[in-house]
Amino acid sequence: MAGVESLEVKLNYYAMAVAILAKCNIETAFEKLQNDTPEKVRNYFTPRDTEDMQKLRDEGLSYYAIAKIYDVSRSTIIGRLNRKEERVS
């Protein structure tokens, strides 16, 4: 059961961080954390985040390594950078 309690504590910390960063109340933060819609993920990245992702990729980091930094899936990083390239074209 220690693992379950640990997960609950982490969720509380994550919600607190989201509430601070998004400047919202804690209930809204929990809703954001429990959102299962993948297309909503891109809204959490700022244009600066996308630029930083591209810089890391240009420096030779793998999509997987970048995904670990941002705590998202590799496909999320690939999709985000592909959308950025489409906008530039």
mmCIF file as gemmi writes it, N, C-alpha and C atoms, coordinates in Angstrom:
data_model
loop_
_atom_site.group_PDB
_atom_site.id
_atom_site.type_symbol
_atom_site.label_atom_id
_atom_site.label_alt_id
_atom_site.label_comp_id
_atom_site.label_asym_id
_atom_site.label_entity_id
_atom_site.label_seq_id
_atom_site.pdbx_PDB_ins_code
_atom_site.Cartn_x
_atom_site.Cartn_y
_atom_site.Cartn_z
_atom_site.occupancy
_atom_site.B_iso_or_equiv
_atom_site.pdbx_formal_charge
_atom_site.auth_seq_id
_atom_site.auth_asym_id
_atom_site.pdbx_PDB_model_num
ATOM 1 N N . MET Axp A 1 ? 0.79 -1.198 0 1 0 ? 1 A 1
ATOM 2 C CA . MET Axp A 1 ? 0 0 0 1 0 ? 1 A 1
ATOM 3 C C . MET Axp A 1 ? 0.839 1.273 0 1 0 ? 1 A 1
ATOM 4 N N . ALA Axp A 2 ? 2.092 1.149 0.323 1 0 ? 2 A 1
ATOM 5 C CA . ALA Axp A 2 ? 2.942 2.34 0.365 1 0 ? 2 A 1
ATOM 6 C C . ALA Axp A 2 ? 3.023 2.988 -1.009 1 0 ? 2 A 1
ATOM 7 N N . GLY Axp A 3 ? 3.015 2.178 -2.069 1 0 ? 3 A 1
ATOM 8 C CA . GLY Axp A 3 ? 3.077 2.723 -3.414 1 0 ? 3 A 1
ATOM 9 C C . GLY Axp A 3 ? 1.846 3.532 -3.765 1 0 ? 3 A 1
ATOM 10 N N . VAL Axp A 4 ? 0.687 3.087 -3.323 1 0 ? 4 A 1
ATOM 11 C CA . VAL Axp A 4 ? -0.556 3.8 -3.588 1 0 ? 4 A 1
ATOM 12 C C . VAL Axp A 4 ? -0.561 5.134 -2.854 1 0 ? 4 A 1
ATOM 13 N N . GLU Axp A 5 ? -0.169 5.12 -1.596 1 0 ? 5 A 1
ATOM 14 C CA . GLU Axp A 5 ? -0.115 6.365 -0.834 1 0 ? 5 A 1
ATOM 15 C C . GLU Axp A 5 ? 0.868 7.334 -1.474 1 0 ? 5 A 1
ATOM 16 N N . SER Axp A 6 ? 1.978 6.829 -1.925 1 0 ? 6 A 1
ATOM 17 C CA . SER Axp A 6 ? 2.987 7.656 -2.573 1 0 ? 6 A 1
ATOM 18 C C . SER Axp A 6 ? 2.416 8.299 -3.835 1 0 ? 6 A 1
ATOM 19 N N . LEU Axp A 7 ? 1.646 7.553 -4.589 1 0 ? 7 A 1
ATOM 20 C CA . LEU Axp A 7 ? 1.041 8.074 -5.812 1 0 ? 7 A 1
ATOM 21 C C . LEU Axp A 7 ? 0.049 9.19 -5.482 1 0 ? 7 A 1
ATOM 22 N N . GLU Axp A 8 ? -0.727 9.004 -4.425 1 0 ? 8 A 1
ATOM 23 C CA . GLU Axp A 8 ? -1.686 10.025 -4.023 1 0 ? 8 A 1
ATOM 24 C C . GLU Axp A 8 ? -0.98 11.302 -3.579 1 0 ? 8 A 1
ATOM 25 N N . VAL Axp A 9 ? 0.114 11.15 -2.864 1 0 ? 9 A 1
ATOM 26 C CA . VAL Axp A 9 ? 0.88 12.313 -2.425 1 0 ? 9 A 1
ATOM 27 C C . VAL Axp A 9 ? 1.447 13.05 -3.635 1 0 ? 9 A 1
ATOM 28 N N . LYS Axp A 10 ? 1.976 12.293 -4.599 1 0 ? 10 A 1
ATOM 29 C CA . LYS Axp A 10 ? 2.515 12.911 -5.818 1 0 ? 10 A 1
ATOM 30 C C . LYS Axp A 10 ? 1.421 13.661 -6.57 1 0 ? 10 A 1
ATOM 31 N N . LEU Axp A 11 ? 0.247 13.067 -6.658 1 0 ? 11 A 1
ATOM 32 C CA . LEU Axp A 11 ? -0.866 13.719 -7.354 1 0 ? 11 A 1
ATOM 33 C C . LEU Axp A 11 ? -1.21 15.041 -6.684 1 0 ? 11 A 1
ATOM 34 N N . ASN Axp A 12 ? -1.187 15.055 -5.365 1 0 ? 12 A 1
ATOM 35 C CA . ASN Axp A 12 ? -1.46 16.3 -4.643 1 0 ? 12 A 1
ATOM 36 C C . ASN Axp A 12 ? -0.406 17.359 -4.943 1 0 ? 12 A 1
ATOM 37 N N . TYR Axp A 13 ? 0.867 16.955 -4.972 1 0 ? 13 A 1
ATOM 38 C CA . TYR Axp A 13 ? 1.933 17.903 -5.298 1 0 ? 13 A 1
ATOM 39 C C . TYR Axp A 13 ? 1.792 18.415 -6.73 1 0 ? 13 A 1
ATOM 40 N N . TYR Axp A 14 ? 1.483 17.51 -7.654 1 0 ? 14 A 1
ATOM 41 C CA . TYR Axp A 14 ? 1.311 17.919 -9.051 1 0 ? 14 A 1
ATOM 42 C C . TYR Axp A 14 ? 0.162 18.905 -9.177 1 0 ? 14 A 1
ATOM 43 N N . ALA Axp A 15 ? -0.936 18.633 -8.477 1 0 ? 15 A 1
ATOM 44 C CA . ALA Axp A 15 ? -2.095 19.529 -8.535 1 0 ? 15 A 1
ATOM 45 C C . ALA Axp A 15 ? -1.731 20.898 -7.967 1 0 ? 15 A 1
ATOM 46 N N . MET Axp A 16 ? -0.96 20.907 -6.897 1 0 ? 16 A 1
ATOM 47 C CA . MET Axp A 16 ? -0.544 22.178 -6.312 1 0 ? 16 A 1
ATOM 48 C C . MET Axp A 16 ? 0.324 22.958 -7.305 1 0 ? 16 A 1
ATOM 49 N N . ALA Axp A 17 ? 1.229 22.255 -7.974 1 0 ? 17 A 1
ATOM 50 C CA . ALA Axp A 17 ? 2.087 22.917 -8.962 1 0 ? 17 A 1
ATOM 51 C C . ALA Axp A 17 ? 1.274 23.461 -10.126 1 0 ? 17 A 1
ATOM 52 N N . VAL Axp A 18 ? 0.326 22.683 -10.612 1 0 ? 18 A 1
ATOM 53 C CA . VAL Axp A 18 ? -0.529 23.132 -11.717 1 0 ? 18 A 1
ATOM 54 C C . VAL Axp A 18 ? -1.33 24.356 -11.287 1 0 ? 18 A 1
ATOM 55 N N . ALA Axp A 19 ? -1.867 24.328 -10.067 1 0 ? 19 A 1
ATOM 56 C CA . ALA Axp A 19 ? -2.651 25.46 -9.569 1 0 ? 19 A 1
ATOM 57 C C . ALA Axp A 19 ? -1.805 26.728 -9.509 1 0 ? 19 A 1
ATOM 58 N N . ILE Axp A 20 ? -0.568 26.589 -9.079 1 0 ? 20 A 1
ATOM 59 C CA . ILE Axp A 20 ? 0.317 27.751 -8.998 1 0 ? 20 A 1
ATOM 60 C C . ILE Axp A 20 ? 0.669 28.257 -10.387 1 0 ? 20 A 1
ATOM 61 N N . LEU Axp A 21 ? 1.096 27.353 -11.264 1 0 ? 21 A 1
ATOM 62 C CA . LEU Axp A 21 ? 1.549 27.755 -12.595 1 0 ? 21 A 1
ATOM 63 C C . LEU Axp A 21 ? 0.408 28.25 -13.481 1 0 ? 21 A 1
ATOM 64 N N . ALA Axp A 22 ? -0.74 27.601 -13.383 1 0 ? 22 A 1
ATOM 65 C CA . ALA Axp A 22 ? -1.884 27.997 -14.218 1 0 ? 22 A 1
ATOM 66 C C . ALA Axp A 22 ? -2.732 29.077 -13.549 1 0 ? 22 A 1
ATOM 67 N N . LYS Axp A 23 ? -2.374 29.431 -12.333 1 0 ? 23 A 1
ATOM 68 C CA . LYS Axp A 23 ? -3.104 30.44 -11.568 1 0 ? 23 A 1
ATOM 69 C C . LYS Axp A 23 ? -4.601 30.126 -11.526 1 0 ? 23 A 1
ATOM 70 N N . CYS Axp A 24 ? -4.882 28.892 -11.096 1 0 ? 24 A 1
ATOM 71 C CA . CYS Axp A 24 ? -6.265 28.451 -10.975 1 0 ? 24 A 1
ATOM 72 C C . CYS Axp A 24 ? -6.462 27.85 -9.588 1 0 ? 24 A 1
ATOM 73 N N . ASN Axp A 25 ? -7.71 27.53 -9.261 1 0 ? 25 A 1
ATOM 74 C CA . ASN Axp A 25 ? -7.948 26.912 -7.957 1 0 ? 25 A 1
ATOM 75 C C . ASN Axp A 25 ? -7.598 25.432 -8.005 1 0 ? 25 A 1
ATOM 76 N N . ILE Axp A 26 ? -7.513 24.814 -6.845 1 0 ? 26 A 1
ATOM 77 C CA . ILE Axp A 26 ? -7.041 23.431 -6.76 1 0 ? 26 A 1
ATOM 78 C C . ILE Axp A 26 ? -7.999 22.455 -7.448 1 0 ? 26 A 1
ATOM 79 N N . GLU Axp A 27 ? -9.303 22.734 -7.417 1 0 ? 27 A 1
ATOM 80 C CA . GLU Axp A 27 ? -10.258 21.853 -8.082 1 0 ? 27 A 1
ATOM 81 C C . GLU Axp A 27 ? -10.023 21.835 -9.593 1 0 ? 27 A 1
ATOM 82 N N . THR Axp A 28 ? -9.779 23.002 -10.163 1 0 ? 28 A 1
ATOM 83 C CA . THR Axp A 28 ? -9.49 23.091 -11.597 1 0 ? 28 A 1
ATOM 84 C C . THR Axp A 28 ? -8.187 22.371 -11.923 1 0 ? 28 A 1
ATOM 85 N N . ALA Axp A 29 ? -7.211 22.493 -11.036 1 0 ? 29 A 1
ATOM 86 C CA . ALA Axp A 29 ? -5.927 21.82 -11.243 1 0 ? 29 A 1
ATOM 87 C C . ALA Axp A 29 ? -6.115 20.303 -11.283 1 0 ? 29 A 1
ATOM 88 N N . PHE Axp A 30 ? -6.918 19.76 -10.374 1 0 ? 30 A 1
ATOM 89 C CA . PHE Axp A 30 ? -7.184 18.32 -10.393 1 0 ? 30 A 1
ATOM 90 C C . PHE Axp A 30 ? -7.894 17.915 -11.683 1 0 ? 30 A 1
ATOM 91 N N . GLU Axp A 31 ? -8.814 18.747 -12.168 1 0 ? 31 A 1
ATOM 92 C CA . GLU Axp A 31 ? -9.496 18.453 -13.426 1 0 ? 31 A 1
ATOM 93 C C . GLU Axp A 31 ? -8.501 18.425 -14.586 1 0 ? 31 A 1
ATOM 94 N N . LYS Axp A 32 ? -7.566 19.374 -14.586 1 0 ? 32 A 1
ATOM 95 C CA . LYS Axp A 32 ? -6.554 19.402 -15.646 1 0 ? 32 A 1
ATOM 96 C C . LYS Axp A 32 ? -5.686 18.153 -15.6 1 0 ? 32 A 1
ATOM 97 N N . LEU Axp A 33 ? -5.333 17.708 -14.401 1 0 ? 33 A 1
ATOM 98 C CA . LEU Axp A 33 ? -4.501 16.514 -14.266 1 0 ? 33 A 1
ATOM 99 C C . LEU Axp A 33 ? -5.231 15.251 -14.698 1 0 ? 33 A 1
ATOM 100 N N . GLN Axp A 34 ? -6.53 15.218 -14.523 1 0 ? 34 A 1
ATOM 101 C CA . GLN Axp A 34 ? -7.294 14.021 -14.841 1 0 ? 34 A 1
ATOM 102 C C . GLN Axp A 34 ? -7.871 14.045 -16.248 1 0 ? 34 A 1
ATOM 103 N N . ASN Axp A 35 ? -7.507 15.028 -17.028 1 0 ? 35 A 1
ATOM 104 C CA . ASN Axp A 35 ? -8.003 15.155 -18.394 1 0 ? 35 A 1
ATOM 105 C C . ASN Axp A 35 ? -7.417 14.035 -19.247 1 0 ? 35 A 1
ATOM 106 N N . ASP Axp A 36 ? -8.263 13.256 -19.892 1 0 ? 36 A 1
ATOM 107 C CA . ASP Axp A 36 ? -7.814 12.132 -20.711 1 0 ? 36 A 1
ATOM 108 C C . ASP Axp A 36 ? -7.774 12.46 -22.195 1 0 ? 36 A 1
ATOM 109 N N . THR Axp A 37 ? -8.029 13.692 -22.586 1 0 ? 37 A 1
ATOM 110 C CA . THR Axp A 37 ? -8.099 14.051 -23.99 1 0 ? 37 A 1
ATOM 111 C C . THR Axp A 37 ? -6.707 14.437 -24.487 1 0 ? 37 A 1
ATOM 112 N N . PRO Axp A 38 ? -6.094 13.627 -25.354 1 0 ? 38 A 1
ATOM 113 C CA . PRO Axp A 38 ? -4.718 13.919 -25.8 1 0 ? 38 A 1
ATOM 114 C C . PRO Axp A 38 ? -4.556 15.267 -26.487 1 0 ? 38 A 1
ATOM 115 N N . GLU Axp A 39 ? -5.567 15.725 -27.235 1 0 ? 39 A 1
ATOM 116 C CA . GLU Axp A 39 ? -5.406 16.988 -27.942 1 0 ? 39 A 1
ATOM 117 C C . GLU Axp A 39 ? -5.294 18.174 -26.985 1 0 ? 39 A 1
ATOM 118 N N . LYS Axp A 40 ? -5.692 17.994 -25.748 1 0 ? 40 A 1
ATOM 119 C CA . LYS Axp A 40 ? -5.565 19.059 -24.754 1 0 ? 40 A 1
ATOM 120 C C . LYS Axp A 40 ? -4.122 19.236 -24.3 1 0 ? 40 A 1
ATOM 121 N N . VAL Axp A 41 ? -3.293 18.217 -24.469 1 0 ? 41 A 1
ATOM 122 C CA . VAL Axp A 41 ? -1.912 18.275 -24.001 1 0 ? 41 A 1
ATOM 123 C C . VAL Axp A 41 ? -1.157 19.406 -24.67 1 0 ? 41 A 1
ATOM 124 N N . ARG Axp A 42 ? -1.387 19.617 -25.94 1 0 ? 42 A 1
ATOM 125 C CA . ARG Axp A 42 ? -0.642 20.647 -26.652 1 0 ? 42 A 1
ATOM 126 C C . ARG Axp A 42 ? -0.896 22.037 -26.073 1 0 ? 42 A 1
ATOM 127 N N . ASN Axp A 43 ? -2.028 22.225 -25.407 1 0 ? 43 A 1
ATOM 128 C CA . ASN Axp A 43 ? -2.333 23.517 -24.803 1 0 ? 43 A 1
ATOM 129 C C . ASN Axp A 43 ? -1.473 23.811 -23.584 1 0 ? 43 A 1
ATOM 130 N N . TYR Axp A 44 ? -0.86 22.798 -23.032 1 0 ? 44 A 1
ATOM 131 C CA . TYR Axp A 44 ? -0.016 22.991 -21.866 1 0 ? 44 A 1
ATOM 132 C C . TYR Axp A 44 ? 1.376 23.483 -22.251 1 0 ? 44 A 1
ATOM 133 N N . PHE Axp A 45 ? 1.735 23.376 -23.523 1 0 ? 45 A 1
ATOM 134 C CA . PHE Axp A 45 ? 3.045 23.82 -23.989 1 0 ? 45 A 1
ATOM 135 C C . PHE Axp A 45 ? 2.951 25.246 -24.514 1 0 ? 45 A 1
ATOM 136 N N . THR Axp A 46 ? 3.887 26.047 -24.111 1 0 ? 46 A 1
ATOM 137 C CA . THR Axp A 46 ? 3.954 27.414 -24.622 1 0 ? 46 A 1
ATOM 138 C C . THR Axp A 46 ? 4.777 27.4 -25.9 1 0 ? 46 A 1
ATOM 139 N N . PRO Axp A 47 ? 4.709 28.453 -26.694 1 0 ? 47 A 1
ATOM 140 C CA . PRO Axp A 47 ? 5.584 28.532 -27.876 1 0 ? 47 A 1
ATOM 141 C C . PRO Axp A 47 ? 7.059 28.429 -27.481 1 0 ? 47 A 1
ATOM 142 N N . ARG Axp A 48 ? 7.4 28.937 -26.31 1 0 ? 48 A 1
ATOM 143 C CA . ARG Axp A 48 ? 8.783 28.844 -25.824 1 0 ? 48 A 1
ATOM 144 C C . ARG Axp A 48 ? 9.171 27.39 -25.568 1 0 ? 48 A 1
ATOM 145 N N . ASP Axp A 49 ? 8.243 26.597 -25.02 1 0 ? 49 A 1
ATOM 146 C CA . ASP Axp A 49 ? 8.502 25.175 -24.803 1 0 ? 49 A 1
ATOM 147 C C . ASP Axp A 49 ? 8.808 24.487 -26.129 1 0 ? 49 A 1
ATOM 148 N N . THR Axp A 50 ? 8.015 24.808 -27.14 1 0 ? 50 A 1
ATOM 149 C CA . THR Axp A 50 ? 8.211 24.186 -28.451 1 0 ? 50 A 1
ATOM 150 C C . THR Axp A 50 ? 9.566 24.573 -29.034 1 0 ? 50 A 1
ATOM 151 N N . GLU Axp A 51 ? 9.954 25.836 -28.879 1 0 ? 51 A 1
ATOM 152 C CA . GLU Axp A 51 ? 11.271 26.264 -29.347 1 0 ? 51 A 1
ATOM 153 C C . GLU Axp A 51 ? 12.38 25.514 -28.613 1 0 ? 51 A 1
ATOM 154 N N . ASP Axp A 52 ? 12.214 25.359 -27.307 1 0 ? 52 A 1
ATOM 155 C CA . ASP Axp A 52 ? 13.21 24.626 -26.524 1 0 ? 52 A 1
ATOM 156 C C . ASP Axp A 52 ? 13.287 23.166 -26.946 1 0 ? 52 A 1
ATOM 157 N N . MET Axp A 53 ? 12.131 22.564 -27.235 1 0 ? 53 A 1
ATOM 158 C CA . MET Axp A 53 ? 12.12 21.185 -27.723 1 0 ? 53 A 1
ATOM 159 C C . MET Axp A 53 ? 12.905 21.067 -29.025 1 0 ? 53 A 1
ATOM 160 N N . GLN Axp A 54 ? 12.676 22.032 -29.914 1 0 ? 54 A 1
ATOM 161 C CA . GLN Axp A 54 ? 13.37 22.013 -31.199 1 0 ? 54 A 1
ATOM 162 C C . GLN Axp A 54 ? 14.878 22.193 -31.007 1 0 ? 54 A 1
ATOM 163 N N . LYS Axp A 55 ? 15.276 23.08 -30.101 1 0 ? 55 A 1
ATOM 164 C CA . LYS Axp A 55 ? 16.698 23.281 -29.819 1 0 ? 55 A 1
ATOM 165 C C . LYS Axp A 55 ? 17.332 22.005 -29.283 1 0 ? 55 A 1
ATOM 166 N N . LEU Axp A 56 ? 16.634 21.337 -28.382 1 0 ? 56 A 1
ATOM 167 C CA . LEU Axp A 56 ? 17.152 20.079 -27.835 1 0 ? 56 A 1
ATOM 168 C C . LEU Axp A 56 ? 17.29 19.037 -28.934 1 0 ? 56 A 1
ATOM 169 N N . ARG Axp A 57 ? 16.314 18.991 -29.821 1 0 ? 57 A 1
ATOM 170 C CA . ARG Axp A 57 ? 16.367 18.042 -30.944 1 0 ? 57 A 1
ATOM 171 C C . ARG Axp A 57 ? 17.532 18.382 -31.871 1 0 ? 57 A 1
ATOM 172 N N . ASP Axp A 58 ? 17.733 19.671 -32.144 1 0 ? 58 A 1
ATOM 173 C CA . ASP Axp A 58 ? 18.842 20.103 -32.999 1 0 ? 58 A 1
ATOM 174 C C . ASP Axp A 58 ? 20.196 19.791 -32.375 1 0 ? 58 A 1
ATOM 175 N N . GLU Axp A 59 ? 20.235 19.772 -31.028 1 0 ? 59 A 1
ATOM 176 C CA . GLU Axp A 59 ? 21.471 19.44 -30.323 1 0 ? 59 A 1
ATOM 177 C C . GLU Axp A 59 ? 21.749 17.936 -30.311 1 0 ? 59 A 1
ATOM 178 N N . GLY Axp A 60 ? 20.803 17.155 -30.821 1 0 ? 60 A 1
ATOM 179 C CA . GLY Axp A 60 ? 21.042 15.726 -30.956 1 0 ? 60 A 1
ATOM 180 C C . GLY Axp A 60 ? 20.296 14.849 -29.961 1 0 ? 60 A 1
ATOM 181 N N . LEU Axp A 61 ? 19.473 15.425 -29.101 1 0 ? 61 A 1
ATOM 182 C CA . LEU Axp A 61 ? 18.704 14.608 -28.171 1 0 ? 61 A 1
ATOM 183 C C . LEU Axp A 61 ? 17.626 13.842 -28.924 1 0 ? 61 A 1
ATOM 184 N N . SER Axp A 62 ? 17.374 12.649 -28.467 1 0 ? 62 A 1
ATOM 185 C CA . SER Axp A 62 ? 16.33 11.834 -29.086 1 0 ? 62 A 1
ATOM 186 C C . SER Axp A 62 ? 14.963 12.339 -28.654 1 0 ? 62 A 1
ATOM 187 N N . TYR Axp A 63 ? 13.946 11.941 -29.423 1 0 ? 63 A 1
ATOM 188 C CA . TYR Axp A 63 ? 12.582 12.303 -29.049 1 0 ? 63 A 1
ATOM 189 C C . TYR Axp A 63 ? 12.26 11.737 -27.668 1 0 ? 63 A 1
ATOM 190 N N . TYR Axp A 64 ? 12.75 10.523 -27.412 1 0 ? 64 A 1
ATOM 191 C CA . TYR Axp A 64 ? 12.498 9.88 -26.127 1 0 ? 64 A 1
ATOM 192 C C . TYR Axp A 64 ? 13.105 10.687 -24.982 1 0 ? 64 A 1
ATOM 193 N N . ALA Axp A 65 ? 14.338 11.165 -25.153 1 0 ? 65 A 1
ATOM 194 C CA . ALA Axp A 65 ? 14.998 11.948 -24.103 1 0 ? 65 A 1
ATOM 195 C C . ALA Axp A 65 ? 14.253 13.257 -23.847 1 0 ? 65 A 1
ATOM 196 N N . ILE Axp A 66 ? 13.796 13.889 -24.901 1 0 ? 66 A 1
ATOM 197 C CA . ILE Axp A 66 ? 13.03 15.134 -24.747 1 0 ? 66 A 1
ATOM 198 C C . ILE Axp A 66 ? 11.707 14.847 -24.053 1 0 ? 66 A 1
ATOM 199 N N . ALA Axp A 67 ? 11.077 13.738 -24.41 1 0 ? 67 A 1
ATOM 200 C CA . ALA Axp A 67 ? 9.807 13.362 -23.786 1 0 ? 67 A 1
ATOM 201 C C . ALA Axp A 67 ? 9.986 13.129 -22.287 1 0 ? 67 A 1
ATOM 202 N N . LYS Axp A 68 ? 11.107 12.548 -21.893 1 0 ? 68 A 1
ATOM 203 C CA . LYS Axp A 68 ? 11.371 12.332 -20.469 1 0 ? 68 A 1
ATOM 204 C C . LYS Axp A 68 ? 11.497 13.669 -19.746 1 0 ? 68 A 1
ATOM 205 N N . ILE Axp A 69 ? 12.111 14.65 -20.375 1 0 ? 69 A 1
ATOM 206 C CA . ILE Axp A 69 ? 12.275 15.975 -19.769 1 0 ? 69 A 1
ATOM 207 C C . ILE Axp A 69 ? 10.912 16.614 -19.507 1 0 ? 69 A 1
ATOM 208 N N . TYR Axp A 70 ? 10.013 16.515 -20.492 1 0 ? 70 A 1
ATOM 209 C CA . TYR Axp A 70 ? 8.698 17.152 -20.386 1 0 ? 70 A 1
ATOM 210 C C . TYR Axp A 70 ? 7.636 16.228 -19.778 1 0 ? 70 A 1
ATOM 211 N N . ASP Axp A 71 ? 8.025 15.007 -19.454 1 0 ? 71 A 1
ATOM 212 C CA . ASP Axp A 71 ? 7.133 14.034 -18.834 1 0 ? 71 A 1
ATOM 213 C C . ASP Axp A 71 ? 5.879 13.786 -19.685 1 0 ? 71 A 1
ATOM 214 N N . VAL Axp A 72 ? 6.121 13.564 -20.978 1 0 ? 72 A 1
ATOM 215 C CA . VAL Axp A 72 ? 5.056 13.207 -21.914 1 0 ? 72 A 1
ATOM 216 C C . VAL Axp A 72 ? 5.557 12.045 -22.764 1 0 ? 72 A 1
ATOM 217 N N . SER Axp A 73 ? 4.718 11.543 -23.643 1 0 ? 73 A 1
ATOM 218 C CA . SER Axp A 73 ? 5.134 10.439 -24.507 1 0 ? 73 A 1
ATOM 219 C C . SER Axp A 73 ? 6.008 10.955 -25.665 1 0 ? 73 A 1
ATOM 220 N N . ARG Axp A 74 ? 6.75 10.038 -26.231 1 0 ? 74 A 1
ATOM 221 C CA . ARG Axp A 74 ? 7.605 10.363 -27.377 1 0 ? 74 A 1
ATOM 222 C C . ARG Axp A 74 ? 6.758 10.864 -28.541 1 0 ? 74 A 1
ATOM 223 N N . SER Axp A 75 ? 5.6 10.25 -28.744 1 0 ? 75 A 1
ATOM 224 C CA . SER Axp A 75 ? 4.741 10.66 -29.865 1 0 ? 75 A 1
ATOM 225 C C . SER Axp A 75 ? 4.215 12.083 -29.673 1 0 ? 75 A 1
ATOM 226 N N . THR Axp A 76 ? 4.051 12.522 -28.432 1 0 ? 76 A 1
ATOM 227 C CA . THR Axp A 76 ? 3.616 13.894 -28.169 1 0 ? 76 A 1
ATOM 228 C C . THR Axp A 76 ? 4.674 14.878 -28.654 1 0 ? 76 A 1
ATOM 229 N N . ILE Axp A 77 ? 5.931 14.576 -28.384 1 0 ? 77 A 1
ATOM 230 C CA . ILE Axp A 77 ? 7.031 15.447 -28.823 1 0 ? 77 A 1
ATOM 231 C C . ILE Axp A 77 ? 7.12 15.45 -30.343 1 0 ? 77 A 1
ATOM 232 N N . ILE Axp A 78 ? 7.037 14.279 -30.946 1 0 ? 78 A 1
ATOM 233 C CA . ILE Axp A 78 ? 7.109 14.185 -32.413 1 0 ? 78 A 1
ATOM 234 C C . ILE Axp A 78 ? 5.973 14.999 -33.038 1 0 ? 78 A 1
ATOM 235 N N . GLY Axp A 79 ? 4.757 14.822 -32.529 1 0 ? 79 A 1
ATOM 236 C CA . GLY Axp A 79 ? 3.609 15.556 -33.062 1 0 ? 79 A 1
ATOM 237 C C . GLY Axp A 79 ? 3.753 17.054 -32.88 1 0 ? 79 A 1
ATOM 238 N N . ARG Axp A 80 ? 4.238 17.458 -31.719 1 0 ? 80 A 1
ATOM 239 C CA . ARG Axp A 80 ? 4.395 18.887 -31.442 1 0 ? 80 A 1
ATOM 240 C C . ARG Axp A 80 ? 5.404 19.511 -32.398 1 0 ? 80 A 1
ATOM 241 N N . LEU Axp A 81 ? 6.531 18.844 -32.609 1 0 ? 81 A 1
ATOM 242 C CA . LEU Axp A 81 ? 7.558 19.396 -33.499 1 0 ? 81 A 1
ATOM 243 C C . LEU Axp A 81 ? 7.12 19.34 -34.959 1 0 ? 81 A 1
ATOM 244 N N . ASN Axp A 82 ? 6.356 18.332 -35.329 1 0 ? 82 A 1
ATOM 245 C CA . ASN Axp A 82 ? 5.839 18.262 -36.705 1 0 ? 82 A 1
ATOM 246 C C . ASN Axp A 82 ? 4.85 19.39 -36.965 1 0 ? 82 A 1
ATOM 247 N N . ARG Axp A 83 ? 3.986 19.694 -35.989 1 0 ? 83 A 1
ATOM 248 C CA . ARG Axp A 83 ? 3.045 20.802 -36.155 1 0 ? 83 A 1
ATOM 249 C C . ARG Axp A 83 ? 3.788 22.124 -36.267 1 0 ? 83 A 1
ATOM 250 N N . LYS Axp A 84 ? 4.886 22.26 -35.539 1 0 ? 84 A 1
ATOM 251 C CA . LYS Axp A 84 ? 5.685 23.485 -35.614 1 0 ? 84 A 1
ATOM 252 C C . LYS Axp A 84 ? 6.262 23.636 -37.021 1 0 ? 84 A 1
ATOM 253 N N . GLU Axp A 85 ? 6.76 22.541 -37.59 1 0 ? 85 A 1
ATOM 254 C CA . GLU Axp A 85 ? 7.326 22.583 -38.949 1 0 ? 85 A 1
ATOM 255 C C . GLU Axp A 85 ? 6.25 22.924 -39.974 1 0 ? 85 A 1
ATOM 256 N N . GLU Axp A 86 ? 5.037 22.398 -39.783 1 0 ? 86 A 1
ATOM 257 C CA . GLU Axp A 86 ? 3.947 22.691 -40.707 1 0 ? 86 A 1
ATOM 258 C C . GLU Axp A 86 ? 3.592 24.182 -40.686 1 0 ? 86 A 1
ATOM 259 N N . ARG Axp A 87 ? 3.646 24.793 -39.501 1 0 ? 87 A 1
ATOM 260 C CA . ARG Axp A 87 ? 3.326 26.216 -39.393 1 0 ? 87 A 1
ATOM 261 C C . ARG Axp A 87 ? 4.393 27.067 -40.056 1 0 ? 87 A 1
ATOM 262 N N . VAL Axp A 88 ? 5.648 26.62 -40.003 1 0 ? 88 A 1
ATOM 263 C CA . VAL Axp A 88 ? 6.745 27.376 -40.59 1 0 ? 88 A 1
ATOM 264 C C . VAL Axp A 88 ? 6.686 27.312 -42.107 1 0 ? 88 A 1
ATOM 265 N N . SER Axp A 89 ? 6.267 26.174 -42.645 1 0 ? 89 A 1
ATOM 266 C CA . SER Axp A 89 ? 6.219 25.99 -44.11 1 0 ? 89 A 1
ATOM 267 C C . SER Axp A 89 ? 5.172 26.855 -44.753 1 0 ? 89 A 1
